[in-house]
Amino acid sequence: METCSLCHTNICGLQTFNFVTLKINNYEKGRIEKIYNEFQSQKNEIVNKKFKINPSYYKRVAIPLALALAGFKNNGILKVFISGGQGSGKTTLSIVLKYFLENFFNKKVAIFSIDDLYLSKKNRLKLAKNIHPLLKTRGVPGTHDIELGIKVVKSLISKKNKKTLIPKFSKEKDDMVDKSYWKIFNGTPDIIIIEGWCMGAKPMRDDFWHGPINSLEESHDPNGFWSMWVNKKLAGNYQDFFNMFDLSVYVQSKNFKQIIKNRLMQENIAKHFSHGRNGYMDEKEVLNFVMHFERITENMKTYMPQKSNFVLKRSSKNYFSIIKSNF
């Protein structure tokens, strides 16, 4: 096994990280090392303990990616989205990037999730009654307030002195949080990061339907009405929203089984740290939930690695590597 050129060991896994792919020169390698050492010496906890981040993740993924984003040359505010399967680590990555960009690169960063754009429970129940019962469940295109997302991004990029309300959705309550509890972003950021499982997804061809692909569709959508309605919604203002962004990051999981496993682990962690324990799913419910996203998720695997500027590969629970950089 090769010795890592950065940490001079053969145990951290950095030998699989290709700095040539990220176009990082010797000076920048040294800068990554310096930032990592300073970060380690401060012993900061930049995210809640529940994320259980492996320390090598910072040097292998977070700091190099933050360095690339901080050095990106454009004429205005850099807008980045992170996509990937359920529980793939998108939220963690966005929080960690924000920390390094603000504390080591002097960038002002705004982050939020497409999950925070979900329609209220009341509105989803209306969709379930009037269009299809599966629309009661949050997540698929058509269950977000995309116009709100567009409005938030437009407010953030405005040069006016202003305060931008960042929406918030409670997964525990399965409903929007009252507006009085939304976060406030003051002024204009240097970088905007939004993460979401379907960010960058493209609609399938009109003749895509060839029958159910899982037990959820077999039981509740045997004729494809729900799937075709969702695809039509994806072809609408979701594309306008996605096109507002300059760069994309895609977190690639091994297969859909790993996505299910990741999402179950995410649910169990959230349940453990929750005060109430209510509103969380057991293993059977998680499987049923994730099947709502399987069709689009599997389709995204066929084009997102080529379409995205950065691709991160998640090989196991705690092992990530950057396998593509093109910007």
Secondary structure, DSSP 8 states (H G I E B T S, - for coil): ----TTTS-SSSSGGG--TTTTT--HHHHHHHHHHHHHHHHHT---S-GGG---THHIIIIIHHHHHHHHT---SS-EEEEEEESTTSSHHHHHHHHHHHHHHHS---EEEEEGGGGB--HHHHHHHHHHT-GGGGSS-STTSB-HHHHHHHHHHHH--SS-EEEE--EETTTTEE--GGGSEEEES--SEEEEE-TTTT-----TT---S-SSHHHHHH-TTSHHHHHHHHHHTTHHHHHHTT-SEEEEEEES-HHHHHHHHHHHHHHHHHH-SS-TT---HHHHHHHHHTTHHHHHHHTTTHHHH-SEEEEEEETTEEEEEEE--
